[in-house]
Amino acid sequence: MNEGNHNFERVLSKKDIIALAFGAMIGWGWVVLTGEWIMMAGTLGAILGFVFGGIMVLFVGLIYAELTSAMPQCGGEHVFSYRALGEKASFFCTWAIVLGYISVVAFEAVAFPTVIEYLFPEYLKGYMYSVASYDIYFTWVIVGSVSSIIITFVNYIGVKPAAFFQGIATIMILIVGLMLFTGAIFSGHSGNITPLFSNGKSGILAVTLMTPFLYVGFDVIPQAAEEINVPFNTIGKIIILSLVMAIAWYTMMIYSTSVGLSYEELSQSKLATADAMKNIYNSPIASKIIIIGGIGGILTSWNSFFVGGSRAIYAMAESKMLPSFLAKFHPKYKTPVNAILLIGLISTLSPLLGRRMLVWLTNAGSLGIVNSYLMVSISFLVLRRKEPNLDRPYKVKYYKLVGIMAIILCSAMIILYLPGQPSSLIMAEWAIVIGWIIFGIILYTYTKIKNRKANLS
């Protein structure tokens, strides 16, 4: 395995990587889904769902913090699992997280034209066709695809422009979100907070199961580890900080939306955060401001997972697990250009699939993310046993407890996706998971055969 090719430039500052991780985790989901979370579980139930999901992710985050500081190389999960478990396990671990990254990138290419629809309801023109009962319009596709091309270009010309863009978009979200929270503290109605719980344990569980997809993003940091210009032990601390910030953020948004709307208003709202902002500030303009914050959230997630996904694919190609053209590195911009262009192509075409297909893809991607977290957690314990003297600038205390808890929690989460569980994936989502595995095996086998022939000749 390549131990770091040193082609990347260390240009990312502490602020850059906080913006990459935190911006990826908060994204756009809080704008469109907060009302659903409260309806599912009640105000306190929804908050507990995010806290429980956050606890699982914090255990995993501690593991990432130690491993990233010890092995600060491009590829993250790929590097950790390869060193601990070998090539084949590393392939499946990284291939699973790539599915998660691509699902987010594709989802944001659909989310962006959707949020524009909230601002300009009349912009949908040129009906084309329907996919899974969702009508697709020419103007909707153009907005999503052109935006994707712009994001691809920003990532193509270097990680520093991408990080600058990320910082601006993250500040945009923070300003809007803090406006909602501050207004809720001073102008919200505490009586609206009831019911505290809805649907009992099943409601809390339903929210908890959504959290892996919403918290994914801190793992972008190890993907870009060779481009980070901060002390290695600081990288670990930033991973934990970004996770704590995300848990606090979702808690704040649930509380703010809850006190801003009565239960009846919440049940009838199509975009609860926007309606809560409108009520709190008694202004229809305020609801538009939330949507602008949502646009910032889309851009931060979109950009972060471009960075993470392209580095993961590049690392796999460098290790000869994927075709070699995906390991092409731009001599001027210092970026994995073909990996970026591949993700850009998928992102640009994804609006053609409509919203329903993308929901299926994101659910399948969530399973991939948790599977990858499980394999990284196993790798953590294996490396503590195999390489006890490995330099670990950020070293986790009580590592056995942390590793075992991470494995148990990830395994429990995976079980909840399986058939027979109330929250299991549907057939279309299983088809995506199985198809992705088969596609990966084909690519891996093709690459190995080609490399073997090249070595013989």
Secondary structure, DSSP 8 states (H G I E B T S, - for coil): -------S---B-HHHHHHHHHHHHHTTHHHHHHHHHHHHH-HHHHHHHHHHHHHHHHHHHHHHHHHHHH---TTTHHHHHHHHH-HHHHHHHHHHHHHHHHHHHHHHHHHHHHHHHHH-GGG---EEEEETTEEEEHHHHHHHHHHHHHHHHHHHT-HHHHHHHHHHHHHHHHHHHHHHHHHHHHH--GGGG--S-SSHHHHHHHHHHHHHHHHTTTTHHHHTGGGB-S-HHHHHHHHHHHHHHHHHHHHHHHHHHHHHS-HHHHHH-SSHHHHHHHHHHT-HHHHHHHHHHHHHHHHHHHHHHHHHHHHHHHHHHHTTSS-GGGG---TTT-S-HHHHHHHHHHHHHGGGGHHHHHHHHHHHHHHHHHHHHHHHHHHHHHHHHH-TTS--SS--TTHHHHHHHHHHHHHHHHHHHSTTSTT---HHHHHHHHHHHHHHHHHHHHHHHHHHHHHH-
